[in-house]
Amino acid sequence: MRALEDAGIITGYQALLDAKKLGLNLSALIHISMDQHTPERFAHFESKVAVLPQVIECLLITGQDADYQLRVMVKDMDDYQHLLLHKITSIEGVLGVHIRQRQQELGLP
């Protein structure tokens, strides 16, 4: 391990958090459709979701009905609805939102 660290192959370590103990009982994959496919619109969207602590992952996707896939973790369905209605759908350029997966108990990477 030390040789791999010294060679720069291992660049760090991460802790795994127990989402349930943090009160995060709901995980969802959300697909987002944008109204325009421009670098400026995408950069604007990415800057807005980057500051949302509930967004664990934001992926730009192609060949789908959506432009982005967000992985979010929230306390419950009320928290999810608040995130969706007051944060995500209010971002300029968001045209459509579709939930792809909902899971109750997950660990955090």
QUIUR-V877425 format. One line per field, one symbol per residue. ss: DSSP state (H for helix, E for strand, - for the rest). psi: psi as a letter, one per 30 degrees, with the letter a starting at -180 (. if undefined). A space follows every 50 residues. Layout:
ss=???
psi=???
This chain:
ss=-HHHHH----------E--------EEEEEEEEE----HHHHHHHHHHHH ----EEEEEE-------EEEEEEE--HHHHHHHHHHHH-----EEEEEEE EEE----E-
psi=eeeeeefgejflllkkkjeeffgjfkkkkkkkklfkileeeeeeeeeeff fjffjekjkkllgaflflkkklkleaeeeeeeeeefeeffkkfjelkkkf kkkejllk.
